[in-house]
Amino acid sequence: MKIIIQKNEWRQYAMERTDNCKAKLERMNKTLRHEEPDRVPVSDFFWGSFLNRWK
């Protein structure tokens, strides 16, 4: 079985991003490209299983 995705079909699943979200993504992308971002990118998140064990 072969799945064919039409050009830009994925866009229907893309969520709207706020300006703050776009800034965070750009900051992270600059860091990954070894460019200097406006500040150090920080991303704190935890998986549900970690939170359950931590409690």
PDB file of N, CA, C and O in Angstrom:
ATOM      1  N   MET A   1       0.839  -1.179   0.000  1.00  0.00           N
ATOM      2  CA  MET A   1       0.000   0.000   0.000  1.00  0.00           C
ATOM      3  C   MET A   1       0.886   1.245   0.000  1.00  0.00           C
ATOM      4  O   MET A   1       1.809   1.362   0.805  1.00  0.00           O
ATOM      5  N   LYS A   2       0.601   2.143  -0.885  1.00  0.00           N
ATOM      6  CA  LYS A   2       1.392   3.360  -1.003  1.00  0.00           C
ATOM      7  C   LYS A   2       0.506   4.565  -0.698  1.00  0.00           C
ATOM      8  O   LYS A   2      -0.569   4.727  -1.276  1.00  0.00           O
ATOM      9  N   ILE A   3       0.975   5.396   0.213  1.00  0.00           N
ATOM     10  CA  ILE A   3       0.225   6.599   0.575  1.00  0.00           C
ATOM     11  C   ILE A   3       0.843   7.789  -0.146  1.00  0.00           C
ATOM     12  O   ILE A   3       2.047   8.029  -0.052  1.00  0.00           O
ATOM     13  N   ILE A   4       0.023   8.514  -0.851  1.00  0.00           N
ATOM     14  CA  ILE A   4       0.495   9.694  -1.579  1.00  0.00           C
ATOM     15  C   ILE A   4      -0.131  10.933  -0.939  1.00  0.00           C
ATOM     16  O   ILE A   4      -1.352  11.044  -0.829  1.00  0.00           O
ATOM     17  N   ILE A   5       0.720  11.845  -0.529  1.00  0.00           N
ATOM     18  CA  ILE A   5       0.244  13.098   0.059  1.00  0.00           C
ATOM     19  C   ILE A   5       0.420  14.204  -0.972  1.00  0.00           C
ATOM     20  O   ILE A   5       1.518  14.438  -1.477  1.00  0.00           O
ATOM     21  N   GLN A   6      -0.663  14.863  -1.265  1.00  0.00           N
ATOM     22  CA  GLN A   6      -0.617  15.954  -2.225  1.00  0.00           C
ATOM     23  C   GLN A   6       0.177  17.122  -1.652  1.00  0.00           C
ATOM     24  O   GLN A   6       0.270  17.285  -0.435  1.00  0.00           O
ATOM     25  N   LYS A   7       0.740  17.920  -2.528  1.00  0.00           N
ATOM     26  CA  LYS A   7       1.524  19.076  -2.108  1.00  0.00           C
ATOM     27  C   LYS A   7       0.686  19.981  -1.198  1.00  0.00           C
ATOM     28  O   LYS A   7      -0.447  20.336  -1.524  1.00  0.00           O
ATOM     29  N   ASN A   8       1.268  20.346  -0.055  1.00  0.00           N
ATOM     30  CA  ASN A   8       0.659  21.236   0.939  1.00  0.00           C
ATOM     31  C   ASN A   8      -0.557  20.635   1.646  1.00  0.00           C
ATOM     32  O   ASN A   8      -1.259  21.343   2.369  1.00  0.00           O
ATOM     33  N   GLU A   9      -0.814  19.338   1.447  1.00  0.00           N
ATOM     34  CA  GLU A   9      -1.940  18.703   2.132  1.00  0.00           C
ATOM     35  C   GLU A   9      -1.739  18.710   3.645  1.00  0.00           C
ATOM     36  O   GLU A   9      -2.707  18.768   4.403  1.00  0.00           O
ATOM     37  N   TRP A  10      -0.489  18.651   4.079  1.00  0.00           N
ATOM     38  CA  TRP A  10      -0.179  18.646   5.511  1.00  0.00           C
ATOM     39  C   TRP A  10      -0.622  19.919   6.201  1.00  0.00           C
ATOM     40  O   TRP A  10      -0.821  19.925   7.416  1.00  0.00           O
ATOM     41  N   ARG A  11      -0.781  20.997   5.449  1.00  0.00           N
ATOM     42  CA  ARG A  11      -1.134  22.287   6.054  1.00  0.00           C
ATOM     43  C   ARG A  11      -2.468  22.251   6.799  1.00  0.00           C
ATOM     44  O   ARG A  11      -2.674  23.025   7.734  1.00  0.00           O
ATOM     45  N   GLN A  12      -3.365  21.369   6.398  1.00  0.00           N
ATOM     46  CA  GLN A  12      -4.648  21.302   7.088  1.00  0.00           C
ATOM     47  C   GLN A  12      -4.491  20.835   8.532  1.00  0.00           C
ATOM     48  O   GLN A  12      -5.369  21.069   9.362  1.00  0.00           O
ATOM     49  N   TYR A  13      -3.369  20.172   8.832  1.00  0.00           N
ATOM     50  CA  TYR A  13      -3.126  19.688  10.183  1.00  0.00           C
ATOM     51  C   TYR A  13      -2.268  20.655  10.997  1.00  0.00           C
ATOM     52  O   TYR A  13      -2.118  20.479  12.206  1.00  0.00           O
ATOM     53  N   ALA A  14      -1.720  21.648  10.363  1.00  0.00           N
ATOM     54  CA  ALA A  14      -0.855  22.607  11.061  1.00  0.00           C
ATOM     55  C   ALA A  14      -1.709  23.527  11.928  1.00  0.00           C
ATOM     56  O   ALA A  14      -2.770  23.993  11.511  1.00  0.00           O
ATOM     57  N   MET A  15      -1.224  23.778  13.140  1.00  0.00           N
ATOM     58  CA  MET A  15      -1.966  24.658  14.037  1.00  0.00           C
ATOM     59  C   MET A  15      -1.524  26.101  13.849  1.00  0.00           C
ATOM     60  O   MET A  15      -0.408  26.375  13.407  1.00  0.00           O
ATOM     61  N   GLU A  16      -2.405  27.000  14.186  1.00  0.00           N
ATOM     62  CA  GLU A  16      -2.056  28.414  14.143  1.00  0.00           C
ATOM     63  C   GLU A  16      -1.064  28.698  15.263  1.00  0.00           C
ATOM     64  O   GLU A  16      -1.254  28.241  16.390  1.00  0.00           O
ATOM     65  N   ARG A  17      -0.038  29.427  14.971  1.00  0.00           N
ATOM     66  CA  ARG A  17       0.984  29.739  15.973  1.00  0.00           C
ATOM     67  C   ARG A  17       0.917  31.208  16.349  1.00  0.00           C
ATOM     68  O   ARG A  17       0.760  32.079  15.493  1.00  0.00           O
ATOM     69  N   THR A  18       1.038  31.468  17.637  1.00  0.00           N
ATOM     70  CA  THR A  18       1.048  32.849  18.124  1.00  0.00           C
ATOM     71  C   THR A  18       2.407  33.469  17.816  1.00  0.00           C
ATOM     72  O   THR A  18       3.359  32.764  17.480  1.00  0.00           O
ATOM     73  N   ASP A  19       2.488  34.774  17.931  1.00  0.00           N
ATOM     74  CA  ASP A  19       3.765  35.457  17.707  1.00  0.00           C
ATOM     75  C   ASP A  19       4.811  34.984  18.707  1.00  0.00           C
ATOM     76  O   ASP A  19       5.984  34.839  18.362  1.00  0.00           O
ATOM     77  N   ASN A  20       4.387  34.744  19.946  1.00  0.00           N
ATOM     78  CA  ASN A  20       5.302  34.268  20.979  1.00  0.00           C
ATOM     79  C   ASN A  20       5.856  32.887  20.615  1.00  0.00           C
ATOM     80  O   ASN A  20       7.045  32.618  20.787  1.00  0.00           O
ATOM     81  N   CYS A  21       4.989  32.032  20.119  1.00  0.00           N
ATOM     82  CA  CYS A  21       5.402  30.690  19.705  1.00  0.00           C
ATOM     83  C   CYS A  21       6.386  30.773  18.540  1.00  0.00           C
ATOM     84  O   CYS A  21       7.392  30.063  18.524  1.00  0.00           O
ATOM     85  N   LYS A  22       6.102  31.632  17.575  1.00  0.00           N
ATOM     86  CA  LYS A  22       6.994  31.798  16.423  1.00  0.00           C
ATOM     87  C   LYS A  22       8.366  32.302  16.864  1.00  0.00           C
ATOM     88  O   LYS A  22       9.389  31.874  16.331  1.00  0.00           O
ATOM     89  N   ALA A  23       8.385  33.213  17.840  1.00  0.00           N
ATOM     90  CA  ALA A  23       9.657  33.742  18.344  1.00  0.00           C
ATOM     91  C   ALA A  23      10.470  32.634  19.009  1.00  0.00           C
ATOM     92  O   ALA A  23      11.685  32.556  18.825  1.00  0.00           O
ATOM     93  N   LYS A  24       9.801  31.778  19.782  1.00  0.00           N
ATOM     94  CA  LYS A  24      10.490  30.663  20.438  1.00  0.00           C
ATOM     95  C   LYS A  24      11.071  29.699  19.410  1.00  0.00           C
ATOM     96  O   LYS A  24      12.202  29.234  19.556  1.00  0.00           O
ATOM     97  N   LEU A  25      10.294  29.402  18.372  1.00  0.00           N
ATOM     98  CA  LEU A  25      10.777  28.498  17.326  1.00  0.00           C
ATOM     99  C   LEU A  25      11.971  29.095  16.590  1.00  0.00           C
ATOM    100  O   LEU A  25      12.945  28.395  16.311  1.00  0.00           O
ATOM    101  N   GLU A  26      11.900  30.381  16.276  1.00  0.00           N
ATOM    102  CA  GLU A  26      13.010  31.044  15.587  1.00  0.00           C
ATOM    103  C   GLU A  26      14.256  31.057  16.461  1.00  0.00           C
ATOM    104  O   GLU A  26      15.365  30.863  15.964  1.00  0.00           O
ATOM    105  N   ARG A  27      14.080  31.282  17.752  1.00  0.00           N
ATOM    106  CA  ARG A  27      15.199  31.273  18.700  1.00  0.00           C
ATOM    107  C   ARG A  27      15.876  29.903  18.699  1.00  0.00           C
ATOM    108  O   ARG A  27      17.102  29.813  18.652  1.00  0.00           O
ATOM    109  N   MET A  28      15.083  28.849  18.750  1.00  0.00           N
ATOM    110  CA  MET A  28      15.629  27.492  18.762  1.00  0.00           C
ATOM    111  C   MET A  28      16.302  27.176  17.427  1.00  0.00           C
ATOM    112  O   MET A  28      17.381  26.583  17.404  1.00  0.00           O
ATOM    113  N   ASN A  29      15.678  27.565  16.327  1.00  0.00           N
ATOM    114  CA  ASN A  29      16.273  27.315  15.011  1.00  0.00           C
ATOM    115  C   ASN A  29      17.604  28.036  14.847  1.00  0.00           C
ATOM    116  O   ASN A  29      18.547  27.470  14.293  1.00  0.00           O
ATOM    117  N   LYS A  30      17.695  29.274  15.318  1.00  0.00           N
ATOM    118  CA  LYS A  30      18.966  30.003  15.244  1.00  0.00           C
ATOM    119  C   LYS A  30      20.043  29.277  16.035  1.00  0.00           C
ATOM    120  O   LYS A  30      21.183  29.157  15.586  1.00  0.00           O
ATOM    121  N   THR A  31      19.675  28.796  17.210  1.00  0.00           N
ATOM    122  CA  THR A  31      20.634  28.063  18.037  1.00  0.00           C
ATOM    123  C   THR A  31      21.121  26.815  17.318  1.00  0.00           C
ATOM    124  O   THR A  31      22.317  26.523  17.318  1.00  0.00           O
ATOM    125  N   LEU A  32      20.210  26.084  16.710  1.00  0.00           N
ATOM    126  CA  LEU A  32      20.586  24.856  16.003  1.00  0.00           C
ATOM    127  C   LEU A  32      21.430  25.136  14.763  1.00  0.00           C
ATOM    128  O   LEU A  32      22.192  24.276  14.319  1.00  0.00           O
ATOM    129  N   ARG A  33      21.294  26.352  14.198  1.00  0.00           N
ATOM    130  CA  ARG A  33      22.112  26.747  13.042  1.00  0.00           C
ATOM    131  C   ARG A  33      23.417  27.407  13.472  1.00  0.00           C
ATOM    132  O   ARG A  33      24.164  27.918  12.637  1.00  0.00           O
ATOM    133  N   HIS A  34      23.693  27.395  14.782  1.00  0.00           N
ATOM    134  CA  HIS A  34      24.901  28.005  15.354  1.00  0.00           C
ATOM    135  C   HIS A  34      24.946  29.510  15.108  1.00  0.00           C
ATOM    136  O   HIS A  34      26.017  30.091  14.934  1.00  0.00           O
ATOM    137  N   GLU A  35      23.770  30.131  15.095  1.00  0.00           N
ATOM    138  CA  GLU A  35      23.663  31.581  15.003  1.00  0.00           C
ATOM    139  C   GLU A  35      23.323  32.115  16.395  1.00  0.00           C
ATOM    140  O   GLU A  35      22.881  31.361  17.262  1.00  0.00           O
ATOM    141  N   GLU A  36      23.527  33.398  16.602  1.00  0.00           N
ATOM    142  CA  GLU A  36      23.264  33.976  17.918  1.00  0.00           C
ATOM    143  C   GLU A  36      21.796  34.401  18.038  1.00  0.00           C
ATOM    144  O   GLU A  36      21.351  35.294  17.317  1.00  0.00           O
ATOM    145  N   PRO A  37      21.045  33.769  18.941  1.00  0.00           N
ATOM    146  CA  PRO A  37      19.649  34.171  19.141  1.00  0.00           C
ATOM    147  C   PRO A  37      19.564  35.415  20.020  1.00  0.00           C
ATOM    148  O   PRO A  37      20.572  35.862  20.567  1.00  0.00           O
ATOM    149  N   ASP A  38      18.370  35.969  20.157  1.00  0.00           N
ATOM    150  CA  ASP A  38      18.196  37.160  20.996  1.00  0.00           C
ATOM    151  C   ASP A  38      18.396  36.850  22.474  1.00  0.00           C
ATOM    152  O   ASP A  38      18.737  37.741  23.252  1.00  0.00           O
ATOM    153  N   ARG A  39      18.187  35.595  22.870  1.00  0.00           N
ATOM    154  CA  ARG A  39      18.473  35.137  24.228  1.00  0.00           C
ATOM    155  C   ARG A  39      18.576  33.619  24.210  1.00  0.00           C
ATOM    156  O   ARG A  39      18.289  32.990  23.191  1.00  0.00           O
ATOM    157  N   VAL A  40      18.977  33.037  25.307  1.00  0.00           N
ATOM    158  CA  VAL A  40      19.172  31.589  25.371  1.00  0.00           C
ATOM    159  C   VAL A  40      17.815  30.891  25.320  1.00  0.00           C
ATOM    160  O   VAL A  40      16.924  31.206  26.109  1.00  0.00           O
ATOM    161  N   PRO A  41      17.656  29.944  24.395  1.00  0.00           N
ATOM    162  CA  PRO A  41      16.381  29.224  24.336  1.00  0.00           C
ATOM    163  C   PRO A  41      16.271  28.226  25.487  1.00  0.00           C
ATOM    164  O   PRO A  41      17.216  27.495  25.783  1.00  0.00           O
ATOM    165  N   VAL A  42      15.124  28.208  26.121  1.00  0.00           N
ATOM    166  CA  VAL A  42      14.871  27.272  27.216  1.00  0.00           C
ATOM    167  C   VAL A  42      13.552  26.572  26.927  1.00  0.00           C
ATOM    168  O   VAL A  42      12.552  27.211  26.601  1.00  0.00           O
ATOM    169  N   SER A  43      13.565  25.271  27.048  1.00  0.00           N
ATOM    170  CA  SER A  43      12.345  24.506  26.824  1.00  0.00           C
ATOM    171  C   SER A  43      12.216  23.474  27.925  1.00  0.00           C
ATOM    172  O   SER A  43      12.896  22.447  27.904  1.00  0.00           O
ATOM    173  N   ASP A  44      11.350  23.741  28.884  1.00  0.00           N
ATOM    174  CA  ASP A  44      11.108  22.801  29.971  1.00  0.00           C
ATOM    175  C   ASP A  44       9.812  22.051  29.709  1.00  0.00           C
ATOM    176  O   ASP A  44       8.745  22.656  29.607  1.00  0.00           O
ATOM    177  N   PHE A  45       9.907  20.767  29.604  1.00  0.00           N
ATOM    178  CA  PHE A  45       8.713  19.939  29.503  1.00  0.00           C
ATOM    179  C   PHE A  45       9.053  18.568  30.062  1.00  0.00           C
ATOM    180  O   PHE A  45      10.210  18.151  30.053  1.00  0.00           O
ATOM    181  N   PHE A  46       8.050  17.885  30.541  1.00  0.00           N
ATOM    182  CA  PHE A  46       8.251  16.568  31.119  1.00  0.00           C
ATOM    183  C   PHE A  46       7.203  15.617  30.556  1.00  0.00           C
ATOM    184  O   PHE A  46       6.069  16.008  30.281  1.00  0.00           O
ATOM    185  N   TRP A  47       7.603  14.371  30.393  1.00  0.00           N
ATOM    186  CA  TRP A  47       6.667  13.356  29.938  1.00  0.00           C
ATOM    187  C   TRP A  47       5.744  12.980  31.082  1.00  0.00           C
ATOM    188  O   TRP A  47       6.132  13.060  32.247  1.00  0.00           O
ATOM    189  N   GLY A  48       4.527  12.573  30.758  1.00  0.00           N
ATOM    190  CA  GLY A  48       3.549  12.197  31.768  1.00  0.00           C
ATOM    191  C   GLY A  48       4.050  11.122  32.708  1.00  0.00           C
ATOM    192  O   GLY A  48       3.795  11.183  33.911  1.00  0.00           O
ATOM    193  N   SER A  49       4.765  10.130  32.175  1.00  0.00           N
ATOM    194  CA  SER A  49       5.270   9.046  33.029  1.00  0.00           C
ATOM    195  C   SER A  49       6.272   9.579  34.051  1.00  0.00           C
ATOM    196  O   SER A  49       6.304   9.108  35.188  1.00  0.00           O
ATOM    197  N   PHE A  50       7.087  10.554  33.660  1.00  0.00           N
ATOM    198  CA  PHE A  50       8.033  11.161  34.595  1.00  0.00           C
ATOM    199  C   PHE A  50       7.287  11.880  35.712  1.00  0.00           C
ATOM    200  O   PHE A  50       7.627  11.739  36.887  1.00  0.00           O
ATOM    201  N   LEU A  51       6.269  12.651  35.341  1.00  0.00           N
ATOM    202  CA  LEU A  51       5.507  13.389  36.343  1.00  0.00           C
ATOM    203  C   LEU A  51       4.826  12.446  37.327  1.00  0.00           C
ATOM    204  O   LEU A  51       4.778  12.724  38.525  1.00  0.00           O
ATOM    205  N   ASN A  52       4.300  11.336  36.825  1.00  0.00           N
ATOM    206  CA  ASN A  52       3.650  10.366  37.708  1.00  0.00           C
ATOM    207  C   ASN A  52       4.640   9.777  38.701  1.00  0.00           C
ATOM    208  O   ASN A  52       4.307   9.609  39.874  1.00  0.00           O
ATOM    209  N   ARG A  53       5.852   9.460  38.254  1.00  0.00           N
ATOM    210  CA  ARG A  53       6.866   8.900  39.154  1.00  0.00           C
ATOM    211  C   ARG A  53       7.379   9.957  40.124  1.00  0.00           C
ATOM    212  O   ARG A  53       7.686   9.646  41.275  1.00  0.00           O
ATOM    213  N   TRP A  54       7.473  11.193  39.673  1.00  0.00           N
ATOM    214  CA  TRP A  54       8.009  12.272  40.491  1.00  0.00           C
ATOM    215  C   TRP A  54       7.074  12.622  41.644  1.00  0.00           C
ATOM    216  O   TRP A  54       7.528  12.977  42.731  1.00  0.00           O
ATOM    217  N   LYS A  55       5.760  12.522  41.402  1.00  0.00           N
ATOM    218  CA  LYS A  55       4.769  12.840  42.444  1.00  0.00           C
ATOM    219  C   LYS A  55       4.936  11.868  43.569  1.00  0.00           C
ATOM    220  O   LYS A  55       4.210  11.941  44.561  1.00  0.00           O
TER     221      LYS A  55
END
